[in-house]
C-alpha cells in the first residue's frame, strides 16, 4: 500500500500563485518598454524635424549669398558702385532671410562703406552677412537661426 502525503499536494497549489505573479511582472515590463518606445519616437520625430529645418537654413544661406553676389554684379556699375546694400524676404512662408552688404573700397568710392583700404590690390571687396531664421511656433519648438558671413572679392 502506498501512503498518501498531503505535503506534496499543498506544494502544487502554490505554483499557480507564482505563475500569476510572473505573468503580472511580464505585463508590467512589456508596458514599460512600450511606454519608453512611444516617448522615444516622439522625441526622435521632433529632433528629425529640427535637424531638417536647420539643414534647410544652411542651404538657404548659401543660396542667399549667391543671390547677393548676382544682385551686386547686376546693379552695381561705374556710376553707382555701391548701389545694392541688401534685402529682406521670406521664403516658403516660414524662413526669414536677411541680407546685408557692406563694401570695402579705397577712400571716396562709396558713401557708406564698411572699411577703407589703402592699396589697389585690396580695393573692391564686399562683406555679405546672411541670416536665415525659422520663428514659426507651429513648425519648431524653439527658434532656429543660422548666420553666415562671407568676404568676397569683386
N, CA and C atoms as an extended XYZ file, in Angstrom:
462
Properties=species:S:1:pos:R:3:atomname:S:1:resname:S:1:resid:I:1 pbc="F F F"
N         0.795       -1.165        0.000 N   UNK     1
C         0.000        0.000        0.000 CA  UNK     1
C         0.855        1.252        0.000 C   UNK     1
N         0.297        2.123       -0.687 N   UNK     2
C         1.004        3.383       -0.815 CA  UNK     2
C         0.429        4.407        0.153 C   UNK     2
N         1.286        5.122        0.721 N   UNK     3
C         0.860        6.114        1.679 CA  UNK     3
C         0.713        7.455        0.985 C   UNK     3
N        -0.393        8.163        1.177 N   UNK     4
C        -0.608        9.468        0.544 CA  UNK     4
C        -0.195       10.565        1.506 C   UNK     4
N         0.567       11.487        0.916 N   UNK     5
C         1.089       12.552        1.755 CA  UNK     5
C         0.468       13.874        1.297 C   UNK     5
N        -0.086       14.616        2.201 N   UNK     6
C        -0.711       15.901        1.870 CA  UNK     6
C         0.309       17.017        1.679 C   UNK     6
N         1.498       16.851        2.089 N   UNK     7
C         2.525       17.892        1.944 CA  UNK     7
C         2.832       18.120        0.462 C   UNK     7
N         2.874       17.044       -0.321 N   UNK     8
C         3.172       17.199       -1.745 CA  UNK     8
C         2.019       17.871       -2.482 C   UNK     8
N         0.805       17.623       -2.146 N   UNK     9
C        -0.344       18.243       -2.800 CA  UNK     9
C        -0.440       19.725       -2.490 C   UNK     9
N        -0.121       20.141       -1.292 N   UNK    10
C        -0.200       21.562       -0.950 CA  UNK    10
C         0.886       22.353       -1.689 C   UNK    10
N         1.977       21.748       -1.991 N   UNK    11
C         3.059       22.411       -2.718 CA  UNK    11
C         2.664       22.678       -4.171 C   UNK    11
N         1.882       21.822       -4.806 N   UNK    12
C         1.432       22.015       -6.186 CA  UNK    12
C         0.496       23.210       -6.305 C   UNK    12
N        -0.330       23.474       -5.357 N   UNK    13
C        -1.273       24.585       -5.440 CA  UNK    13
C        -0.564       25.931       -5.332 C   UNK    13
N         0.576       26.012       -4.718 N   UNK    14
C         1.290       27.283       -4.609 CA  UNK    14
C         1.980       27.650       -5.928 C   UNK    14
N         2.174       26.718       -6.835 N   UNK    15
C         2.776       27.011       -8.137 CA  UNK    15
C         1.858       27.889       -8.975 C   UNK    15
N         0.582       27.777       -8.852 N   UNK    16
C        -0.354       28.604       -9.604 CA  UNK    16
C        -0.234       30.064       -9.194 C   UNK    16
N         0.014       30.352       -7.962 N   UNK    17
C         0.187       31.726       -7.484 CA  UNK    17
C         1.459       32.349       -8.031 C   UNK    17
N         2.530       31.596       -8.112 N   UNK    18
C         3.792       32.105       -8.649 CA  UNK    18
C         3.656       32.389      -10.147 C   UNK    18
N         2.935       31.560      -10.851 N   UNK    19
C         2.716       31.791      -12.287 CA  UNK    19
C         1.934       33.078      -12.514 C   UNK    19
N         0.970       33.361      -11.656 N   UNK    20
C         0.185       34.601      -11.774 CA  UNK    20
C         1.083       35.822      -11.521 C   UNK    20
N         1.936       35.736      -10.520 N   UNK    21
C         2.851       36.845      -10.229 CA  UNK    21
C         3.820       37.050      -11.385 C   UNK    21
N         4.333       35.990      -11.966 N   UNK    22
C         5.242       36.090      -13.108 CA  UNK    22
C         4.545       36.708      -14.316 C   UNK    22
N         3.302       36.349      -14.550 N   UNK    23
C         2.545       36.914      -15.677 CA  UNK    23
C         2.329       38.413      -15.480 C   UNK    23
N         2.020       38.829      -14.262 N   UNK    24
C         1.845       40.263      -13.985 CA  UNK    24
C         3.152       41.006      -14.181 C   UNK    24
N         4.264       40.418      -13.740 N   UNK    25
C         5.570       41.067      -13.911 CA  UNK    25
C         5.924       41.221      -15.395 C   UNK    25
N         5.632       40.216      -16.192 N   UNK    26
C         5.905       40.297      -17.638 CA  UNK    26
C         5.062       41.391      -18.277 C   UNK    26
N         3.805       41.503      -17.881 N   UNK    27
C         2.929       42.545      -18.437 CA  UNK    27
C         3.422       43.927      -18.040 C   UNK    27
N         3.868       44.105      -16.794 N   UNK    28
C         4.387       45.398      -16.349 CA  UNK    28
C         5.661       45.756      -17.115 C   UNK    28
N         6.541       44.798      -17.304 N   UNK    29
C         7.798       45.058      -18.031 CA  UNK    29
C         7.513       45.410      -19.488 C   UNK    29
N         6.631       44.678      -20.136 N   UNK    30
C         6.274       44.992      -21.527 CA  UNK    30
C         5.596       46.357      -21.633 C   UNK    30
N         4.760       46.706      -20.688 N   UNK    31
C         4.111       48.019      -20.692 CA  UNK    31
C         5.122       49.145      -20.548 C   UNK    31
N         6.108       48.950      -19.687 N   UNK    32
C         7.153       49.963      -19.516 CA  UNK    32
C         7.969       50.121      -20.794 C   UNK    32
N         8.318       49.033      -21.418 N   UNK    33
C         9.080       49.099      -22.670 CA  UNK    33
C         8.271       49.797      -23.758 C   UNK    33
N         7.007       49.529      -23.852 N   UNK    34
C         6.154       50.180      -24.859 CA  UNK    34
C         6.042       51.681      -24.589 C   UNK    34
N         5.886       52.066      -23.320 N   UNK    35
C         5.804       53.495      -22.985 CA  UNK    35
C         7.101       54.213      -23.343 C   UNK    35
N         8.238       53.604      -23.068 N   UNK    36
C         9.520       54.204      -23.428 CA  UNK    36
C         9.690       54.314      -24.939 C   UNK    36
N         9.260       53.324      -25.676 N   UNK    37
C         9.397       53.381      -27.140 CA  UNK    37
C         8.512       54.468      -27.739 C   UNK    37
N         7.325       54.666      -27.186 N   UNK    38
C         6.439       55.721      -27.695 CA  UNK    38
C         7.042       57.097      -27.408 C   UNK    38
N         7.588       57.289      -26.210 N   UNK    39
C         8.192       58.591      -25.892 CA  UNK    39
C         9.455       58.833      -26.716 C   UNK    39
N        10.238       57.793      -26.965 N   UNK    40
C        11.425       57.948      -27.803 CA  UNK    40
C        11.050       58.275      -29.247 C   UNK    40
N         9.968       57.733      -29.737 N   UNK    41
C         9.510       58.034      -31.096 CA  UNK    41
C         9.120       59.502      -31.215 C   UNK    41
N         8.452       60.034      -30.209 N   UNK    42
C         8.060       61.449      -30.240 CA  UNK    42
C         9.285       62.358      -30.223 C   UNK    42
N        10.270       62.039      -29.404 N   UNK    43
C        11.494       62.845      -29.328 CA  UNK    43
C        12.279       62.743      -30.628 C   UNK    43
N        12.363       61.564      -31.188 N   UNK    44
C        13.096       61.369      -32.429 CA  UNK    44
C        12.443       62.129      -33.586 C   UNK    44
N        11.130       62.139      -33.637 N   UNK    45
C        10.423       62.864      -34.689 CA  UNK    45
C        10.687       64.358      -34.588 C   UNK    45
N        10.655       64.916      -33.383 N   UNK    46
C        10.915       66.337      -33.195 CA  UNK    46
C        12.345       66.687      -33.578 C   UNK    46
N        13.312       65.879      -33.144 N   UNK    47
C        14.708       66.182      -33.471 CA  UNK    47
C        14.979       66.024      -34.967 C   UNK    47
N        14.324       65.083      -35.613 N   UNK    48
C        14.482       64.918      -37.063 CA  UNK    48
C        13.934       66.133      -37.796 C   UNK    48
N        12.792       66.631      -37.359 N   UNK    49
C        12.192       67.818      -37.968 CA  UNK    49
C        13.097       69.037      -37.771 C   UNK    49
N        13.620       69.225      -36.555 N   UNK    50
C        14.503       70.359      -36.293 CA  UNK    50
C        15.797       70.260      -37.096 C   UNK    50
N        16.343       69.075      -37.214 N   UNK    51
C        17.568       68.882      -37.991 CA  UNK    51
C        17.334       69.172      -39.467 C   UNK    51
N        16.194       68.754      -39.991 N   UNK    52
C        15.850       69.029      -41.389 CA  UNK    52
C        15.749       70.534      -41.624 C   UNK    52
N        15.055       71.250      -40.730 N   UNK    53
C        14.907       72.690      -40.890 CA  UNK    53
C        16.247       73.408      -40.749 C   UNK    53
N        17.114       72.932      -39.861 N   UNK    54
C        18.435       73.543      -39.708 CA  UNK    54
C        19.266       73.354      -40.978 C   UNK    54
N        19.229       72.175      -41.558 N   UNK    55
C        19.954       71.938      -42.819 CA  UNK    55
C        19.395       72.814      -43.936 C   UNK    55
N        18.094       73.019      -43.944 N   UNK    56
C        17.482       73.902      -44.943 CA  UNK    56
C        17.970       75.337      -44.768 C   UNK    56
N        18.109       75.806      -43.514 N   UNK    57
C        18.595       77.171      -43.302 CA  UNK    57
C        20.037       77.323      -43.788 C   UNK    57
N        20.856       76.296      -43.620 N   UNK    58
C        22.237       76.351      -44.117 CA  UNK    58
C        22.253       76.469      -45.640 C   UNK    58
N        21.452       75.652      -46.305 N   UNK    59
C        21.401       75.705      -47.769 CA  UNK    59
C        20.826       77.031      -48.268 C   UNK    59
N        19.820       77.551      -47.564 N   UNK    60
C        19.249       78.838      -47.961 CA  UNK    60
C        20.244       79.976      -47.764 C   UNK    60
N        21.091       79.894      -46.738 N   UNK    61
C        22.092       80.948      -46.546 CA  UNK    61
C        23.116       80.939      -47.681 C   UNK    61
N        23.499       79.759      -48.146 N   UNK    62
C        24.420       79.682      -49.283 CA  UNK    62
C        23.775       80.251      -50.544 C   UNK    62
N        22.504       79.925      -50.748 N   UNK    63
C        21.790       80.448      -51.915 CA  UNK    63
C        21.617       81.959      -51.825 C   UNK    63
N        21.347       82.468      -50.622 N   UNK    64
C        21.183       83.915      -50.448 CA  UNK    64
C        22.497       84.643      -50.694 C   UNK    64
N        23.616       84.044      -50.339 N   UNK    65
C        24.920       84.649      -50.625 CA  UNK    65
C        25.152       84.730      -52.129 C   UNK    65
N        24.834       83.669      -52.834 N   UNK    66
C        24.962       83.684      -54.299 CA  UNK    66
C        23.997       84.702      -54.923 C   UNK    66
N        22.819       84.819      -54.357 N   UNK    67
C        21.847       85.809      -54.836 CA  UNK    67
C        22.387       87.221      -54.641 C   UNK    67
N        23.005       87.471      -53.488 N   UNK    68
C        23.567       88.800      -53.230 CA  UNK    68
C        24.694       89.110      -54.217 C   UNK    68
N        25.530       88.131      -54.508 N   UNK    69
C        26.591       88.359      -55.497 CA  UNK    69
C        26.010       88.638      -56.883 C   UNK    69
N        24.931       87.956      -57.235 N   UNK    70
C        24.268       88.211      -58.513 CA  UNK    70
C        23.702       89.629      -58.562 C   UNK    70
N        23.058       90.058      -57.466 N   UNK    71
C        22.494       91.420      -57.429 CA  UNK    71
C        23.602       92.469      -57.478 C   UNK    71
N        24.738       92.205      -56.830 N   UNK    72
C        25.860       93.146      -56.875 CA  UNK    72
C        26.381       93.256      -58.303 C   UNK    72
N        26.528       92.123      -58.969 N   UNK    73
C        27.018       92.140      -60.345 CA  UNK    73
C        26.021       92.807      -61.287 C   UNK    73
N        24.741       92.670      -61.001 N   UNK    74
C        23.715       93.221      -61.882 CA  UNK    74
C        23.487       94.712      -61.637 C   UNK    74
N        23.430       95.146      -60.393 N   UNK    75
C        23.033       96.526      -60.086 CA  UNK    75
C        24.198       97.499      -59.963 C   UNK    75
N        25.336       97.022      -59.515 N   UNK    76
C        26.476       97.940      -59.342 CA  UNK    76
C        27.137       98.210      -60.681 C   UNK    76
N        27.449       99.479      -60.920 N   UNK    77
C        28.164       99.864      -62.134 CA  UNK    77
C        29.137      100.983      -61.791 C   UNK    77
N        29.799      101.526      -62.769 N   UNK    78
C        30.824      102.540      -62.506 CA  UNK    78
C        30.236      103.832      -61.953 C   UNK    78
N        29.004      104.174      -62.325 N   UNK    79
C        28.407      105.400      -61.803 CA  UNK    79
C        27.865      105.216      -60.389 C   UNK    79
N        27.429      104.012      -60.036 N   UNK    80
C        26.935      103.720      -58.688 CA  UNK    80
C        27.534      102.396      -58.228 C   UNK    80
N        28.782      102.417      -57.748 N   UNK    81
C        29.446      101.155      -57.429 CA  UNK    81
C        28.910      100.454      -56.178 C   UNK    81
N        28.184      101.148      -55.337 N   UNK    82
C        27.706      100.556      -54.083 CA  UNK    82
C        26.191      100.654      -53.962 C   UNK    82
N        25.476      100.393      -55.036 N   UNK    83
C        24.030      100.619      -55.017 CA  UNK    83
C        23.261       99.519      -54.287 C   UNK    83
N        23.706       98.280      -54.330 N   UNK    84
C        22.986       97.203      -53.648 CA  UNK    84
C        23.504       97.085      -52.218 C   UNK    84
N        22.608       97.246      -51.249 N   UNK    85
C        23.009       97.190      -49.837 CA  UNK    85
C        22.354       96.041      -49.085 C   UNK    85
N        21.554       95.239      -49.746 N   UNK    86
C        20.958       94.076      -49.088 CA  UNK    86
C        19.462       94.023      -49.290 C   UNK    86
N        18.854       92.975      -48.776 N   UNK    87
C        17.409       92.811      -48.893 CA  UNK    87
C        16.902       91.858      -47.812 C   UNK    87
N        15.615       91.930      -47.581 N   UNK    88
C        14.930       91.052      -46.622 CA  UNK    88
C        13.744       90.428      -47.328 C   UNK    88
N        13.579       89.130      -47.174 N   UNK    89
C        12.422       88.481      -47.767 CA  UNK    89
C        12.125       87.174      -47.057 C   UNK    89
N        10.950       86.655      -47.330 N   UNK    90
C        10.520       85.375      -46.781 CA  UNK    90
C        10.583       84.327      -47.880 C   UNK    90
N        10.911       83.121      -47.480 N   UNK    91
C        10.920       82.004      -48.413 CA  UNK    91
C        10.072       80.894      -47.822 C   UNK    91
N         9.173       80.367      -48.596 N   UNK    92
C         8.334       79.237      -48.209 CA  UNK    92
C         7.603       79.492      -46.891 C   UNK    92
N         7.199       80.704      -46.665 N   UNK    93
C         6.373       81.188      -45.553 CA  UNK    93
C         7.073       81.116      -44.191 C   UNK    93
N         7.923       80.159      -43.930 N   UNK    94
C         8.486       80.029      -42.585 CA  UNK    94
C         9.914       80.535      -42.455 C   UNK    94
N        10.628       80.752      -43.556 N   UNK    95
C        12.019       81.172      -43.497 CA  UNK    95
C        12.119       82.682      -43.690 C   UNK    95
N        12.766       83.373      -42.746 N   UNK    96
C        13.058       84.798      -42.873 CA  UNK    96
C        14.523       84.941      -43.262 C   UNK    96
N        14.781       85.573      -44.418 N   UNK    97
C        16.150       85.726      -44.925 CA  UNK    97
C        16.484       87.209      -44.954 C   UNK    97
N        17.582       87.575      -44.298 N   UNK    98
C        18.054       88.956      -44.262 CA  UNK    98
C        19.475       89.000      -44.822 C   UNK    98
N        19.676       89.847      -45.834 N   UNK    99
C        20.990       90.003      -46.464 CA  UNK    99
C        21.457       91.426      -46.216 C   UNK    99
N        22.675       91.551      -45.717 N   UNK   100
C        23.284       92.859      -45.505 CA  UNK   100
C        24.625       92.873      -46.238 C   UNK   100
N        24.835       93.922      -47.042 N   UNK   101
C        26.042       94.021      -47.864 CA  UNK   101
C        26.792       95.283      -47.479 C   UNK   101
N        28.095       95.135      -47.205 N   UNK   102
C        28.956       96.278      -46.902 CA  UNK   102
C        30.191       96.185      -47.795 C   UNK   102
N        30.614       97.327      -48.306 N   UNK   103
C        31.693       97.356      -49.288 CA  UNK   103
C        33.003       97.776      -48.665 C   UNK   103
N        34.095       97.293      -49.251 N   UNK   104
C        35.443       97.656      -48.833 CA  UNK   104
C        36.155       98.210      -50.062 C   UNK   104
N        36.354       99.540      -50.058 N   UNK   105
C        36.992      100.221      -51.185 CA  UNK   105
C        38.025      101.207      -50.654 C   UNK   105
N        38.721      101.842      -51.597 N   UNK   106
C        39.602      102.939      -51.215 CA  UNK   106
C        38.756      104.159      -50.882 C   UNK   106
N        39.367      105.175      -50.387 N   UNK   107
C        38.648      106.363      -49.912 CA  UNK   107
C        37.864      107.012      -51.046 C   UNK   107
N        36.596      107.345      -50.781 N   UNK   108
C        35.788      108.118      -51.693 CA  UNK   108
C        35.014      107.329      -52.740 C   UNK   108
N        35.130      106.028      -52.808 N   UNK   109
C        34.407      105.259      -53.822 CA  UNK   109
C        32.943      105.096      -53.417 C   UNK   109
N        32.689      104.697      -52.173 N   UNK   110
C        31.323      104.511      -51.679 CA  UNK   110
C        31.038      105.491      -50.554 C   UNK   110
N        29.797      105.930      -50.493 N   UNK   111
C        29.429      106.824      -49.398 CA  UNK   111
C        29.238      106.045      -48.094 C   UNK   111
N        28.721      104.839      -48.173 N   UNK   112
C        28.544      104.013      -46.964 CA  UNK   112
C        29.309      102.712      -47.157 C   UNK   112
N        30.528      102.695      -46.662 N   UNK   113
C        31.330      101.501      -46.820 CA  UNK   113
C        31.772      100.993      -45.453 C   UNK   113
N        32.081       99.712      -45.407 N   UNK   114
C        32.436       99.049      -44.161 CA  UNK   114
C        33.837       99.414      -43.700 C   UNK   114
N        34.776       99.398      -44.626 N   UNK   115
C        36.164       99.703      -44.285 CA  UNK   115
C        36.830      100.411      -45.451 C   UNK   115
N        37.912      101.104      -45.135 N   UNK   116
C        38.694      101.801      -46.148 CA  UNK   116
C        40.054      101.130      -46.243 C   UNK   116
N        40.477      100.862      -47.463 N   UNK   117
C        41.781      100.250      -47.695 CA  UNK   117
C        42.660      101.242      -48.435 C   UNK   117
N        43.957      101.003      -48.398 N   UNK   118
C        44.871      101.976      -48.986 CA  UNK   118
C        45.554      101.502      -50.262 C   UNK   118
N        45.589      100.225      -50.520 N   UNK   119
C        46.287       99.735      -51.707 CA  UNK   119
C        45.292       99.293      -52.772 C   UNK   119
N        45.659       99.399      -54.031 N   UNK   120
C        44.757       98.977      -55.103 CA  UNK   120
C        44.477       97.476      -55.105 C   UNK   120
N        45.414       96.674      -54.565 N   UNK   121
C        45.199       95.229      -54.527 CA  UNK   121
C        44.055       94.853      -53.584 C   UNK   121
N        43.872       95.646      -52.536 N   UNK   122
C        42.805       95.376      -51.567 CA  UNK   122
C        41.472       95.989      -51.988 C   UNK   122
N        41.489       96.826      -52.983 N   UNK   123
C        40.292       97.562      -53.379 CA  UNK   123
C        39.247       96.630      -54.001 C   UNK   123
N        37.975       96.859      -53.701 N   UNK   124
C        36.883       96.154      -54.344 CA  UNK   124
C        36.518       94.829      -53.725 C   UNK   124
N        36.217       94.833      -52.455 N   UNK   125
C        35.725       93.631      -51.780 CA  UNK   125
C        34.371       93.931      -51.167 C   UNK   125
N        33.668       92.882      -50.834 N   UNK   126
C        32.345       93.057      -50.240 CA  UNK   126
C        32.200       92.078      -49.078 C   UNK   126
N        31.569       92.544      -48.005 N   UNK   127
C        31.277       91.720      -46.839 CA  UNK   127
C        29.774       91.447      -46.848 C   UNK   127
N        29.407       90.180      -46.995 N   UNK   128
C        27.996       89.797      -47.094 CA  UNK   128
C        27.605       89.051      -45.820 C   UNK   128
N        26.639       89.579      -45.106 N   UNK   129
C        26.087       88.925      -43.923 CA  UNK   129
C        24.697       88.408      -44.258 C   UNK   129
N        24.494       87.126      -44.069 N   UNK   130
C        23.203       86.497      -44.350 CA  UNK   130
C        22.734       85.810      -43.077 C   UNK   130
N        21.506       86.105      -42.676 N   UNK   131
C        20.915       85.376      -41.553 CA  UNK   131
C        19.591       84.779      -42.010 C   UNK   131
N        19.425       83.511      -41.699 N   UNK   132
C        18.201       82.784      -42.031 CA  UNK   132
C        17.625       82.269      -40.722 C   UNK   132
N        16.347       82.520      -40.496 N   UNK   133
C        15.747       82.086      -39.231 CA  UNK   133
C        14.361       81.507      -39.476 C   UNK   133
N        13.991       80.604      -38.574 N   UNK   134
C        12.662       79.999      -38.554 CA  UNK   134
C        12.086       80.302      -37.181 C   UNK   134
N        11.039       81.119      -37.123 N   UNK   135
C        10.445       81.513      -35.850 CA  UNK   135
C         9.005       81.046      -35.699 C   UNK   135
N         8.531       80.237      -36.584 N   UNK   136
C         7.135       79.787      -36.546 CA  UNK   136
C         6.973       78.734      -35.453 C   UNK   136
N         6.176       79.040      -34.442 N   UNK   137
C         5.964       78.118      -33.328 CA  UNK   137
C         5.202       76.867      -33.705 C   UNK   137
N         4.470       76.892      -34.792 N   UNK   138
C         3.739       75.705      -35.242 CA  UNK   138
C         4.657       74.672      -35.881 C   UNK   138
N         5.808       75.121      -36.369 N   UNK   139
C         6.722       74.226      -37.074 CA  UNK   139
C         7.824       73.713      -36.158 C   UNK   139
N         8.410       74.602      -35.357 N   UNK   140
C         9.513       74.223      -34.466 CA  UNK   140
C         9.177       74.601      -33.033 C   UNK   140
N         9.757       73.868      -32.100 N   UNK   141
C         9.543       74.165      -30.692 CA  UNK   141
C        10.363       75.354      -30.226 C   UNK   141
N        11.570       75.483      -30.749 N   UNK   142
C        12.443       76.600      -30.410 CA  UNK   142
C        12.948       77.219      -31.703 C   UNK   142
N        13.217       78.529      -31.710 N   UNK   143
C        13.629       79.190      -32.950 CA  UNK   143
C        14.948       78.638      -33.476 C   UNK   143
N        15.048       78.561      -34.794 N   UNK   144
C        16.271       78.133      -35.469 CA  UNK   144
C        16.815       79.342      -36.209 C   UNK   144
N        18.112       79.621      -36.012 N   UNK   145
C        18.741       80.763      -36.680 CA  UNK   145
C        20.134       80.346      -37.134 C   UNK   145
N        20.453       80.712      -38.368 N   UNK   146
C        21.782       80.427      -38.924 CA  UNK   146
C        22.338       81.717      -39.502 C   UNK   146
N        23.579       82.021      -39.183 N   UNK   147
C        24.237       83.240      -39.653 CA  UNK   147
C        25.460       82.859      -40.476 C   UNK   147
N        25.623       83.527      -41.606 N   UNK   148
C        26.763       83.253      -42.493 CA  UNK   148
C        27.385       84.581      -42.914 C   UNK   148
N        28.701       84.704      -42.745 N   UNK   149
C        29.426       85.899      -43.171 CA  UNK   149
C        30.421       85.493      -44.251 C   UNK   149
N        30.410       86.245      -45.349 N   UNK   150
C        31.277       85.936      -46.486 CA  UNK   150
C        32.012       87.191      -46.898 C   UNK   150
N        33.301       87.071      -47.124 N   UNK   151
C        34.108       88.145      -47.674 CA  UNK   151
C        34.457       87.749      -49.100 C   UNK   151
N        34.018       88.565      -50.058 N   UNK   152
C        34.150       88.210      -51.472 CA  UNK   152
C        34.862       89.325      -52.208 C   UNK   152
N        35.791       88.966      -53.038 N   UNK   153
C        36.487       89.933      -53.881 CA  UNK   153
C        35.628       90.209      -55.114 C   UNK   153
N        35.454       91.477      -55.438 N   UNK   154
C        34.641       91.849      -56.607 CA  UNK   154
C        35.482       91.919      -57.865 C   UNK   154
